[in-house]
Amino acid sequence: MRAAAAEAAEPLDLVGVGIGPFNLSLAALGDGVPGLRCAFYEQRPAFRWHPGLLIEGATLQVPFLADLVTLADPASPWSFLRFLRERERLFPFYFAERFHIERAEYDAYCRWVSEGVPGLHFGHQVDAVRWNAERALFEVDFTQLDAHGEAEALGRSYARNVVLGIGTAPYVPQALRPLAESPSVPLHHSSEYLERREELLAAGHVTVVGSGQSGAEVFLDLLRRRPVGRERLHWLTRSAAFAPMEYSKLGLEHFTPDYTRYFHALPERVRDGLLPRQWQLHKAVDAETLAAVHDELYRRALLLDSGGAEGDGGSWPDAVLTPGVRVRTAGRGGGSRLELHLEHAEQQERGVLTTDAVVLATGYVERPADGMLAALDPYLRRDASRRPVVDEEYRLVLDPAVAGAVFVQNAERHTHGVGAPDLGLAAHRSAVILNAVTGRECYPLPRRTAFTRFGLGAQRSGASAAGRSATVGV
């Protein structure tokens, strides 16, 4: 409380709203900038990263080098390798030869950082951000919450700059929202899979909707845990196929600062048309996970064929995988069962699937910040689709009357491309923001990051374009 009072009394250089991996990265790198005064507020009581999807054995889709700091500052005390050393697990990790770590280990690493970096305030809900023209500062109003999430005290901080890292929220398709909003209906988003797993394993028939990485991991976990020959699983997706993620080395160069700069410079209509066509860069499934699904299905087919298990489907597991299908509507069937009304895009046929439980692996959407930023709305510049315009250095473009800056993290896919939610660009984006906030190159940035030369124009200098802004000084 004394630290919070001191922060409120003297203007801060930067206030962060939300403490997910991206703002945690910013806080960790900010800790290495002498004299920088920061505070980060998060309404949750502690850091947790997708706790419902920390399935045993599930790994990150980015290498361990894409931690919170290393790609901007390999010498940072908040690196993943430093975490392993603190846990006396550096040698075992070295011998394990793991390039992609488990999600649970990444979560543990982030919690370690969140418990050590100064200036992080959990149990603090930011209510409003306003521009105080007289003081030339942002006013950040927050509510301190008790252990039960109830309001305990009100507070206010003043800051020269603000960064929004409020993350994403589970997306439920419109056709399924009425059922999802009923607490008695066994229809759950994949974000809460682990806490619902026993309930789902006890259900007679389970349907997984969505073919991204989460959908594949949930389906595979259920498949492995249900009886051979009596799996009673459906896996449905609107996508035309259960497609593998684009993971070639040159394909991955779409997740570099070079491509981000190229994408940002494109006209708005071109960017909007390009994003849907790039779904296989970020919405498909890791090839190893797809292989594991096929291997498990084949293993079960062998068991059934050899008489090693009992089932109702001959030598085939009782699992149906159907791409190209969308859920038109959904409702309650007989008893406690659910009815999914389906349409196949290519066949132009409709049908009804009756199931006992549904897992929606339908992804996430950016959390709206409209209420929090209502006071800034008159200052915001918007594009033709009424989305905030975000400049190359991740600032919202505001009226010149506002001398401070509001930065965004993972809310700029429409301006910066598919790399916006990617953990591999977290440290680089944090470095860009810190360079802009301080007005100096506190973190040198690479001039080039990809062998691919995107576009016909001359290659731009990444360091000069994205790391040396003096627009906002400390």
TIVOPA-774178 format. One line per field, with one value per residue (C-alpha): x, y, z; residue number from 1. Coordinates in nm, 3 decimals, decimal comma, padded with zeros to 5 digits. Layout:
<atoms>
east	c(X;...) $
north	c(Y;...) $
up	c(Z;...) $
k	c(NUM;...) $
</atoms>
This chain:
<atoms>
east	c(00,000;00,288;00,440;00,105;00,067;00,413;00,334;00,014;00,194;00,460;00,387;00,495;00,663;00,443;00,131;00,041;-00,317;-00,330;-00,051;-00,049;00,269;00,300;00,284;00,489;00,753;00,735;00,770;01,065;01,253;01,151;01,317;01,646;01,602;01,763;01,534;01,219;00,918;00,645;00,339;00,129;-00,224;-00,412;-00,752;-00,670;-00,508;-00,201;-00,053;-00,197;-00,159;-00,446;-00,480;-00,761;-00,530;-00,219;-00,279;-00,007;00,248;00,107;00,387;00,428;00,426;00,729;01,082;01,199;01,410;01,078;01,054;00,966;01,304;01,571;01,509;01,556;01,805;01,973;02,155;01,834;01,798;01,440;01,518;01,385;01,738;01,787;01,460;01,593;01,913;01,715;01,520;01,842;01,707;01,949;02,151;01,844;01,700;02,030;02,028;01,658;01,734;01,393;01,341;00,968;00,882;00,559;00,290;00,287;00,658;00,605;00,329;00,563;00,835;00,597;00,476;00,838;00,892;00,565;00,676;01,012;00,972;00,891;00,591;00,334;00,001;-00,237;-00,587;-00,616;-00,888;-00,839;-01,171;-01,089;-00,809;-00,841;-00,620;-00,565;-00,478;-00,381;-00,123;-00,036;-00,071;-00,300;-00,519;-00,560;-00,839;-00,834;-01,014;-00,816;-00,984;-00,979;-00,916;-01,277;-01,264;-01,472;-01,389;-01,164;-01,025;-01,011;-00,693;-00,551;-00,215;-00,078;00,135;00,300;00,224;-00,015;00,009;-00,294;-00,230;-00,573;-00,556;-00,831;-01,158;-01,300;-01,511;-01,848;-02,024;-02,359;-02,549;-02,420;-02,439;-02,787;-02,672;-02,334;-02,500;-02,699;-02,497;-02,679;-02,586;-02,268;-02,128;-01,788;-01,517;-01,181;-01,030;-01,187;-01,118;-00,908;-01,156;-01,431;-01,233;-01,378;-01,729;-01,653;-01,499;-01,815;-02,041;-02,178;-02,090;-01,867;-01,836;-01,538;-01,603;-01,304;-00,988;-00,716;-00,441;-00,667;-00,931;-00,672;-00,523;-00,862;-00,974;-00,646;-00,663;-01,024;-00,939;-00,651;-00,863;-01,181;-01,227;-01,101;-01,391;-01,627;-01,472;-01,799;-01,629;-01,704;-01,461;-01,614;-01,470;-01,575;-01,231;-01,207;-00,950;-00,772;-00,476;-00,121;00,027;00,264;00,588;00,854;01,153;01,073;00,704;00,792;00,949;00,594;00,653;00,949;00,970;01,053;00,714;00,537;00,679;00,585;00,229;00,185;00,279;00,011;-00,319;-00,598;-00,811;-00,512;-00,437;-00,800;-00,805;-00,475;-00,543;-00,818;-00,599;-00,320;-00,522;-00,277;-00,006;-00,185;-00,519;-00,415;-00,266;00,089;00,186;00,308;-00,031;-00,211;00,026;-00,042;-00,418;-00,375;-00,134;-00,378;-00,667;-00,457;-00,339;-00,700;-00,794;-00,522;-00,646;-01,001;-00,894;-00,691;-00,974;-00,787;-01,083;-01,456;-01,644;-01,947;-01,775;-01,589;-01,219;-01,269;-01,263;-01,595;-01,460;-01,583;-01,373;-01,561;-01,422;-01,622;-01,912;-02,061;-02,308;-02,614;-02,817;-02,815;-03,064;-03,169;-03,273;-03,449;-03,363;-03,032;-02,892;-02,793;-02,876;-02,633;-02,788;-02,511;-02,450;-02,181;-02,039;-01,937;-02,229;-02,484;-02,649;-02,788;-02,811;-02,853;-02,595;-02,716;-02,450;-02,416;-02,149;-01,973;-01,628;-01,594;-01,238;-01,350;-01,067;-01,048;-01,131;-00,964;-01,112;-01,294;-01,136;-01,415;-01,545;-01,202;-01,106;-01,443;-01,292;-01,029;-01,272;-01,295;-00,917;-00,894;-00,834;-01,020;-00,997;-01,275;-01,399;-01,405;-01,102;-00,833;-00,543;-00,214;00,117;00,428;00,551;00,227;00,078;-00,284;-00,300;-00,450;-00,536;-00,220;-00,371;-00,277;00,095;00,117;00,094;-00,130;00,036;-00,135;-00,019;-00,206;-00,477;-00,321;-00,359;-00,548;-00,246;00,052;-00,054;-00,054;00,240;00,041;-00,063;00,255;00,473;00,782;00,742;00,671;01,022;01,078;00,750;00,829;01,168;01,008;00,765;01,037;01,254;00,961;00,877;01,234;01,314;01,640;01,760;01,775;01,735;01,915;01,697;01,813;01,815;01,704;01,534;01,431;01,597;01,271;01,254;00,885;00,775;00,959;01,083;01,421;01,466;01,389;01,608;01,429;01,637;01,575;01,209;01,098;01,334;01,450;01,141;01,179;00,812;00,740;01,010;01,059) $
north	c(00,000;00,238;00,165;00,229;00,558;00,669;00,584;00,789;01,088;01,120;01,077;00,751;00,713;00,420;00,250;-00,093;-00,217;-00,596;-00,841;-01,117;-01,240;-00,926;-00,666;-00,900;-00,891;-00,511;-00,499;-00,739;-00,542;-00,215;-00,336;-00,312;00,056;00,280;00,549;00,423;00,437;00,187;00,031;-00,252;-00,334;-00,664;-00,750;-01,120;-01,211;-01,368;-01,451;-01,754;-01,830;-02,028;-02,259;-02,457;-02,565;-02,671;-03,027;-03,273;-03,286;-02,992;-02,768;-02,409;-02,349;-02,121;-02,217;-02,148;-01,857;-01,675;-01,608;-01,270;-01,103;-01,300;-01,184;-00,825;-00,877;-01,219;-01,096;-01,014;-01,165;-01,259;-01,510;-01,865;-02,002;-01,793;-01,939;-02,291;-02,206;-02,072;-02,400;-02,604;-02,755;-02,611;-02,930;-03,158;-02,916;-02,919;-03,299;-03,312;-03,121;-02,958;-02,667;-02,642;-02,646;-02,758;-02,499;-02,574;-02,491;-02,165;-02,078;-02,156;-01,939;-01,645;-01,680;-01,673;-01,347;-01,201;-01,268;-01,099;-00,799;-00,482;-00,259;-00,531;-00,494;-00,788;-00,753;-00,406;-00,341;-00,041;00,140;00,440;00,617;00,993;01,268;01,554;01,847;02,076;01,836;01,690;01,342;01,043;00,972;00,600;00,515;00,170;-00,036;-00,248;-00,586;-00,815;-01,190;-01,251;-01,004;-00,743;-00,371;-00,277;00,067;00,319;00,468;00,682;00,698;00,961;00,860;01,009;00,698;00,403;00,056;-00,170;-00,541;-00,662;-00,977;-01,174;-01,336;-01,677;-01,654;-01,833;-01,837;-01,662;-01,986;-02,139;-01,843;-01,916;-02,262;-02,139;-01,881;-02,149;-02,285;-02,619;-02,699;-02,910;-02,678;-02,530;-02,327;-02,501;-02,233;-02,417;-02,767;-02,898;-02,798;-02,969;-03,274;-03,523;-03,410;-03,455;-03,798;-03,907;-03,786;-04,044;-03,860;-03,552;-03,316;-03,086;-02,787;-02,610;-02,732;-02,505;-02,619;-02,612;-02,823;-03,082;-03,098;-03,135;-03,403;-03,594;-03,578;-03,704;-03,975;-04,105;-04,116;-04,282;-04,661;-04,824;-04,888;-04,678;-04,337;-04,176;-03,859;-03,614;-03,348;-03,083;-02,776;-02,516;-02,538;-02,743;-02,976;-03,060;-02,870;-02,846;-02,519;-02,351;-02,421;-02,407;-02,189;-01,936;-01,948;-01,855;-01,534;-01,393;-01,365;-01,130;-00,753;-00,729;-00,870;-00,663;-00,343;-00,457;-00,540;-00,211;-00,014;-00,181;-00,002;-00,085;-00,271;-00,485;-00,575;-00,667;-00,893;-01,056;-01,162;-01,420;-01,587;-01,639;-01,862;-02,151;-01,938;-01,917;-02,104;-02,451;-02,739;-02,834;-03,124;-03,335;-03,303;-03,411;-03,706;-03,797;-03,797;-04,028;-04,254;-04,289;-04,368;-04,627;-04,785;-04,826;-04,971;-05,234;-05,322;-05,360;-05,565;-05,802;-05,847;-05,663;-05,434;-05,435;-05,185;-05,126;-05,013;-05,320;-05,243;-04,869;-04,645;-04,476;-04,132;-03,914;-03,632;-03,407;-03,088;-02,839;-02,825;-02,528;-02,525;-02,335;-02,351;-02,551;-02,643;-02,900;-03,241;-03,516;-03,533;-03,364;-03,412;-03,133;-03,101;-02,938;-02,844;-02,873;-02,765;-02,904;-02,628;-02,838;-03,082;-02,812;-03,066;-03,026;-03,268;-03,294;-03,429;-03,532;-03,520;-03,513;-03,245;-02,989;-02,832;-02,509;-02,470;-02,159;-01,927;-01,585;-01,224;-00,906;-00,778;-00,448;-00,148;00,093;00,138;00,194;00,436;00,610;00,941;00,915;00,832;01,192;01,189;00,852;00,834;00,542;00,367;00,301;00,006;00,218;00,040;00,240;00,340;00,208;00,354;00,153;00,177;00,032;00,370;00,456;00,758;01,036;01,399;01,617;01,780;01,464;01,484;01,138;00,804;00,499;00,180;-00,151;-00,511;-00,782;-00,545;-00,448;-00,746;-00,524;-00,294;-00,520;-00,861;-01,221;-01,168;-00,948;-01,235;-01,439;-01,491;-01,485;-01,112;-01,017;-00,911;-00,717;-00,525;-00,449;-00,312;-00,093;00,049;00,113;00,286;00,508;00,585;00,677;00,856;00,666;00,327;00,156;-00,174;-00,187;-00,350;-00,554;-00,385;-00,702;-01,018;-01,222;-01,364;-01,296;-00,947;-00,856;-00,623;-00,465;-00,155;-00,118;-00,299;-00,060;-00,026;-00,188;-00,017;00,331;00,268;00,094;00,172;00,533;00,737;01,050;01,140;01,054;01,140;01,050) $
up	c(00,000;00,079;-00,262;-00,433;-00,243;-00,350;-00,712;-00,692;-00,543;-00,812;-01,185;-01,336;-01,672;-01,764;-01,630;-01,763;-01,763;-01,737;-01,654;-01,910;-02,082;-02,297;-02,021;-01,801;-02,074;-02,075;-01,697;-01,699;-01,966;-01,801;-01,483;-01,672;-01,768;-01,503;-01,364;-01,538;-01,305;-01,390;-01,233;-01,374;-01,255;-01,289;-01,142;-01,094;-00,759;-00,923;-01,262;-01,443;-01,813;-01,969;-01,667;-01,832;-02,116;-01,925;-02,044;-01,951;-02,230;-02,429;-02,550;-02,662;-03,036;-03,007;-02,893;-02,537;-02,667;-02,722;-02,349;-02,203;-02,260;-02,445;-02,803;-02,685;-02,402;-02,373;-02,059;-01,870;-01,521;-01,614;-01,890;-01,902;-01,866;-01,552;-01,421;-01,482;-01,298;-01,002;-00,997;-01,031;-01,349;-01,603;-01,655;-01,683;-01,941;-02,129;-02,151;-02,235;-02,559;-02,562;-02,799;-02,727;-02,358;-02,198;-02,139;-01,768;-01,749;-01,935;-01,688;-01,396;-01,552;-01,595;-01,236;-01,120;-01,312;-01,179;-00,821;-00,867;-01,097;-00,899;-00,967;-01,031;-00,849;-00,863;-00,724;-00,880;-01,136;-01,364;-01,407;-01,627;-01,810;-01,870;-02,007;-01,763;-01,987;-01,699;-01,562;-01,905;-01,754;-01,775;-01,474;-01,412;-01,168;-01,010;-00,748;-00,507;-00,459;-00,157;-00,162;-00,268;-00,557;-00,374;-00,378;-00,087;-00,173;-00,457;-00,597;-00,872;-01,044;-01,279;-01,575;-01,879;-02,083;-02,064;-02,218;-02,257;-02,226;-02,124;-02,334;-02,499;-02,396;-02,498;-02,812;-02,827;-03,168;-03,178;-03,245;-02,921;-02,684;-02,545;-02,435;-02,311;-02,088;-01,905;-01,608;-01,619;-01,980;-02,032;-02,297;-02,212;-02,380;-02,412;-02,185;-01,890;-02,017;-01,727;-01,461;-01,663;-01,774;-01,526;-01,613;-01,983;-01,932;-01,752;-02,035;-02,273;-02,595;-02,634;-02,931;-02,983;-03,208;-03,362;-03,533;-03,399;-03,166;-02,860;-03,033;-03,134;-02,785;-02,618;-02,865;-02,822;-02,443;-02,438;-02,692;-02,482;-02,166;-02,296;-02,336;-02,655;-02,887;-02,678;-02,734;-02,847;-02,972;-03,254;-03,375;-03,602;-03,771;-04,026;-04,187;-04,504;-04,343;-04,020;-04,154;-04,019;-03,909;-04,155;-03,974;-04,244;-04,163;-04,433;-04,344;-03,987;-04,114;-04,112;-03,738;-03,765;-03,718;-04,090;-04,187;-03,921;-04,074;-04,424;-04,317;-04,129;-04,441;-04,656;-04,727;-04,481;-04,739;-04,840;-04,477;-04,415;-04,719;-04,633;-04,274;-04,344;-04,605;-04,352;-04,119;-04,155;-04,000;-03,666;-03,661;-03,774;-03,574;-03,494;-03,723;-03,430;-03,259;-03,575;-03,603;-03,240;-03,305;-03,604;-03,414;-03,125;-03,359;-03,543;-03,218;-03,111;-03,450;-03,406;-03,058;-03,186;-03,486;-03,269;-03,020;-02,747;-02,676;-02,712;-02,920;-03,136;-03,454;-03,576;-03,597;-03,604;-03,296;-03,220;-03,311;-03,598;-03,742;-03,987;-04,144;-04,351;-04,103;-03,922;-03,633;-03,754;-03,433;-03,112;-02,845;-02,589;-02,711;-02,523;-02,153;-02,083;-02,433;-02,671;-03,039;-03,281;-03,614;-03,871;-04,229;-04,456;-04,675;-04,975;-04,980;-04,898;-04,669;-04,319;-04,029;-03,653;-03,411;-03,067;-02,796;-02,417;-02,385;-02,605;-02,588;-02,785;-02,912;-03,098;-03,008;-02,849;-02,927;-02,808;-02,485;-02,546;-02,379;-02,474;-02,120;-01,973;-02,250;-02,281;-02,173;-02,447;-02,726;-02,856;-02,900;-03,079;-03,452;-03,614;-03,948;-04,199;-03,989;-03,670;-03,525;-03,347;-03,569;-03,427;-03,543;-03,617;-03,258;-03,116;-03,011;-03,054;-03,282;-03,068;-03,115;-03,095;-02,785;-02,594;-02,528;-02,369;-02,546;-02,512;-02,637;-02,706;-02,685;-02,876;-02,990;-03,321;-03,553;-03,800;-03,827;-03,746;-03,876;-03,760;-03,526;-03,286;-03,052;-03,106;-02,798;-03,017;-03,083;-02,721;-02,625;-02,947;-02,913;-02,549;-02,653;-02,921;-02,664;-02,406;-02,665;-02,759;-02,395;-02,302;-02,627;-02,657;-02,773;-02,436;-02,622;-02,959;-03,222;-03,523;-03,859;-04,036;-03,905;-04,211;-04,521;-04,705;-04,849;-04,827;-05,106;-05,396;-05,217;-05,054;-04,723;-04,439;-04,135;-03,845;-03,581;-03,711;-03,798;-03,483;-03,202;-03,185;-03,137;-02,932;-02,957;-02,596;-02,346;-01,981) $
k	c(1;2;3;4;5;6;7;8;9;10;11;12;13;14;15;16;17;18;19;20;21;22;23;24;25;26;27;28;29;30;31;32;33;34;35;36;37;38;39;40;41;42;43;44;45;46;47;48;49;50;51;52;53;54;55;56;57;58;59;60;61;62;63;64;65;66;67;68;69;70;71;72;73;74;75;76;77;78;79;80;81;82;83;84;85;86;87;88;89;90;91;92;93;94;95;96;97;98;99;100;101;102;103;104;105;106;107;108;109;110;111;112;113;114;115;116;117;118;119;120;121;122;123;124;125;126;127;128;129;130;131;132;133;134;135;136;137;138;139;140;141;142;143;144;145;146;147;148;149;150;151;152;153;154;155;156;157;158;159;160;161;162;163;164;165;166;167;168;169;170;171;172;173;174;175;176;177;178;179;180;181;182;183;184;185;186;187;188;189;190;191;192;193;194;195;196;197;198;199;200;201;202;203;204;205;206;207;208;209;210;211;212;213;214;215;216;217;218;219;220;221;222;223;224;225;226;227;228;229;230;231;232;233;234;235;236;237;238;239;240;241;242;243;244;245;246;247;248;249;250;251;252;253;254;255;256;257;258;259;260;261;262;263;264;265;266;267;268;269;270;271;272;273;274;275;276;277;278;279;280;281;282;283;284;285;286;287;288;289;290;291;292;293;294;295;296;297;298;299;300;301;302;303;304;305;306;307;308;309;310;311;312;313;314;315;316;317;318;319;320;321;322;323;324;325;326;327;328;329;330;331;332;333;334;335;336;337;338;339;340;341;342;343;344;345;346;347;348;349;350;351;352;353;354;355;356;357;358;359;360;361;362;363;364;365;366;367;368;369;370;371;372;373;374;375;376;377;378;379;380;381;382;383;384;385;386;387;388;389;390;391;392;393;394;395;396;397;398;399;400;401;402;403;404;405;406;407;408;409;410;411;412;413;414;415;416;417;418;419;420;421;422;423;424;425;426;427;428;429;430;431;432;433;434;435;436;437;438;439;440;441;442;443;444;445;446;447;448;449;450;451;452;453;454;455;456;457;458;459;460;461;462;463;464;465;466;467;468;469;470;471;472;473;474) $
</atoms>
